[in-house]
Amino acid sequence: MKEPVLEEMEGGGGEKNASVFSGFGQTDVFDPSAPPPFKIAEIRAAIPKHCWIKSSWRSLSYVLRDLLVIFALAAAAIYFNAGIFWPFYWVAQGTMFWAIFVLGHDCGHGSFSDNSVLNSLVGHVMHSAILVPYHGWRISHRTHHQNHGNVENDESWVPLTEKLYKSLDYSTKMLRFTVPFPLLAYPFYLWTRGPGKEGSHFNPNSKLFAPNDRNDVITSTVCWSIMVALLISLSFAIGPIQMLKLYCVPHLIFVMWLDFVTYLHHHGYEQKLPWYRGKEWSYLRGGLTTVDRDYGWINNIHHDIGTHVIHHLFPQIPHYHLVEATEAAKPVLGKYYREPKKSGPIPFHLIQNLARSIKEDHYVSDSGEIVYYQTDSEFYKSSKYKSN
């Protein structure tokens, strides 16, 4: 299914002219919340035409590559079956599970192929294999893209309002704002969404979905159930311990990758970035608050999902054109594009960004159309008190 064309989102999002603000004693300080002096059509025009072209065969070649690696890793693990090999296998296989999730994600956007049947088929295979309901998640992720940066309507890692935050019990706050618990959130999100939101990605009658989505959701839930049944059957065939080592631990690593990457694409930048409500929000302004990240040699493994700004603005662009499209768009974006910090082979530097953001970014104000994260300094004081 192709991503819907959002013609009403072509505007620049406001009539203000300044893209910088000045105060006493400071000049030309960039204000990321100021309406940009360009429109989304100007960014689109800067991207080479070939970047929009999708090749089904090229996309399928990435599927073949990833599946070959996954089966090779599993075969090696079974062959060696040695304690020293398993930790390597878990990390490598979990990373590959994350890679095929990204391919299924591209199917959901329609950037995998112009053939909607192929998108649906490959998307179901990739996502069901790692226990993700393809259509259920595709639809909620579409909502995220259409409302990115909107406090009231966004879907993924949405800021809590101060009122909602203060209504949460201590244990819920601990789970949401203490590493590593947020990195285990995704399965719970699929079943129950997040605080202040209702619905399930498996329930066709959920508030997440329109009536015409229900058959798609049922199909994906059935595929998910078949995968669960297959895993249970394999557990009886090879034993639960072997299944735990071959599948369950890598799946946990995959979940941690997914939460780690998706969180940092919208949080944890060195400068706090705005969130919007009401008339201040626009598709363009919301998309410009997303953050590109460099994951070192993992960039290629997880299909350049770190080039996230252009992906959010134009999710129809295939992943293998995102880097080129981003380079072409930079002159238009100017200071609204934030260069990612260069990574070593493994992106250890991003762990610090994650930990700092989770410690500091707790809630946003209940009112105001441009808001920033605030910190509940008393929360960690009470945490220390309760642990003593």
Disulfide bonds with the S-S distance in Angstrom:
none
